[in-house]
Amino acid sequence: MAEIQQQADSGKGGKKRAKKMSTKIDMTPMVDLAFLLLTFFMLTTTFSKPTVMQLNMPVKPKAEDEKSEIKASNAFTVLLGENNKIYYYDGLLSADVKPELVASSYDANGIRKILLQRRQANPEVVVLIKPVDKSNYKNMVDILDEMNITDQKKYALVDISKADEDLIKTSGL
């Protein structure tokens, strides 16, 4: 009888092993999580749209077109200085007339108030913005925001002249 058990048991090695069961993974919670994340990121991207200010650039003049001249009575010049300073004067700078340069600030009681007063006094006013080479980009954005806030219809970004830079230096402001 021992021989019969040995023959029947000879190929197995004497140890019994458990059958391996196939593993099943339930993917339902994973799919739910994926859709929740997808929904979350789609909603957050639609709510956080960047606001962009519209900027209209003039059409390049042709060779035969003349440059449009601005009347000195309609001109208002804003100079963006270094170290977050801002200056303004009425009219245009010419060789024979030196305007009075006034210092201001970027807050609501500063340049915004002046721009609103100028626009009420003369609806045809054209604001000439002249940044100095050492002025900040932030100051440029701030003054363009002020143009938008005060609803200025006509304004131009102009290169600063040597005479304007000398006016800032000699004013002592």
C-alpha positions in Angstrom: 0.0 0.0 0.0 2.9 2.3 0.6 4.1 1.6 -2.9 0.8 2.6 -4.4 0.9 5.9 -2.5 4.4 6.5 -3.7 3.5 6.0 -7.3 0.5 8.2 -7.2 2.4 10.9 -5.3 5.7 10.6 -7.1 5.2 13.4 -9.6 3.8 16.0 -7.2 6.6 16.4 -4.7 4.4 16.0 -1.7 3.1 19.6 -1.3 -0.3 20.7 -2.2 -0.6 24.2 -3.9 -3.6 26.4 -4.1 -5.1 27.2 -7.5 -4.3 30.7 -8.7 -7.4 32.7 -9.2 -7.6 35.4 -11.9 -7.7 38.9 -10.5 -10.5 41.2 -11.5 -10.1 45.0 -11.1 -13.2 47.1 -11.0 -12.5 50.2 -13.2 -15.7 52.0 -12.3 -14.2 54.3 -9.6 -11.2 55.1 -11.8 -13.5 56.1 -14.7 -15.6 58.3 -12.3 -12.4 60.0 -11.1 -11.2 60.6 -14.6 -14.5 62.3 -15.6 -14.5 64.4 -12.4 -11.0 65.6 -13.1 -11.9 66.3 -16.7 -15.0 68.3 -15.7 -13.0 70.2 -13.0 -10.2 71.3 -15.4 -12.6 72.2 -18.2 -14.6 74.4 -15.8 -11.5 76.1 -14.3 -10.1 76.9 -17.7 -13.4 78.5 -18.9 -13.7 80.6 -15.7 -10.1 81.9 -15.8 -10.1 83.5 -19.3 -7.5 86.2 -19.5 -8.8 89.7 -20.2 -7.1 91.4 -23.0 -7.3 95.1 -23.9 -8.1 95.8 -27.5 -5.4 97.9 -29.2 -6.1 99.4 -32.6 -3.0 100.3 -34.6 -3.1 103.0 -37.3 -2.8 102.1 -41.0 0.6 102.8 -42.4 0.4 105.9 -44.6 1.3 105.7 -48.2 4.1 107.8 -49.7 1.7 110.4 -51.2 -0.3 110.8 -48.0 0.7 113.7 -45.8 1.2 113.3 -42.1 -1.7 114.4 -40.0 -0.8 117.4 -37.9 -2.4 117.9 -34.5 -3.4 121.4 -33.4 -1.6 122.6 -30.3 -5.0 123.4 -28.7 -6.1 119.8 -29.0 -2.8 118.2 -27.9 -2.2 117.0 -24.3 1.3 115.4 -23.8 2.0 112.8 -21.1 5.7 112.0 -20.4 6.5 108.7 -18.6 9.7 109.2 -16.6 12.0 106.9 -14.9 11.4 105.7 -11.3 7.6 105.5 -11.8 7.2 109.3 -12.4 4.7 110.8 -14.8 4.6 114.3 -16.1 2.2 116.2 -18.4 1.8 119.5 -20.2 -0.8 121.1 -22.5 -0.1 121.5 -26.1 2.9 120.6 -28.2 6.5 121.4 -27.4 8.0 123.9 -29.8 11.3 125.8 -30.0 9.8 129.2 -29.1 7.3 128.1 -26.4 8.2 126.1 -23.4 5.1 124.6 -21.7 4.8 124.3 -17.9 5.6 120.7 -16.9 3.5 119.3 -14.1 4.3 116.1 -12.1 1.5 113.7 -11.3 0.8 110.1 -10.2 -0.8 107.0 -11.5 -3.7 106.9 -9.0 -7.3 108.0 -9.5 -6.6 111.5 -8.1 -3.6 111.9 -10.3 -3.4 111.5 -14.1 -7.0 110.0 -14.3 -8.5 113.2 -12.9 -6.5 115.4 -15.2 -7.5 113.3 -18.3 -11.2 113.5 -17.4 -10.9 117.3 -16.9 -9.2 117.7 -20.3 -11.7 115.5 -22.1 -14.6 117.5 -20.5 -13.1 120.8 -21.5 -12.2 119.6 -25.1 -13.8 116.4 -26.5 -11.4 116.5 -29.4 -8.3 116.3 -27.2 -5.5 114.0 -28.5 -3.2 112.5 -25.8 0.4 112.0 -26.8 2.1 109.4 -24.7 5.9 109.7 -24.7 7.8 107.1 -22.6 11.5 107.9 -21.6 13.9 105.1 -22.5 14.3 104.2 -18.8 10.6 104.1 -18.0 8.9 100.8 -16.9 6.7 98.6 -19.0 4.3 98.6 -16.0 3.9 102.4 -16.4 3.1 102.0 -20.1 0.4 99.5 -19.3 -0.9 101.7 -16.5 -1.2 104.7 -18.7 -2.9 102.6 -21.4 -5.4 101.4 -18.8 -6.0 105.0 -17.8 -6.8 105.8 -21.5 -9.3 103.0 -21.4 -10.8 103.9 -18.1 -11.2 107.6 -19.0 -12.6 106.6 -22.4 -10.1 108.5 -24.4 -11.0 108.2 -28.1 -7.7 109.5 -29.5 -4.3 108.8 -28.1 -1.0 107.9 -29.6 2.2 106.3 -28.4 5.0 108.6 -29.7 8.8 108.5 -29.4 10.1 111.0 -27.0 12.2 113.9 -28.4 15.4 115.3 -27.1 13.6 118.5 -26.2 11.1 116.6 -24.0 13.9 114.9 -22.2 15.6 118.2 -21.6 12.4 119.6 -20.3 12.2 116.9 -17.7 15.8 117.4 -16.7 15.5 121.2 -16.4 12.1 121.2 -14.6 13.6 119.9 -11.4 10.6 117.7 -10.7 
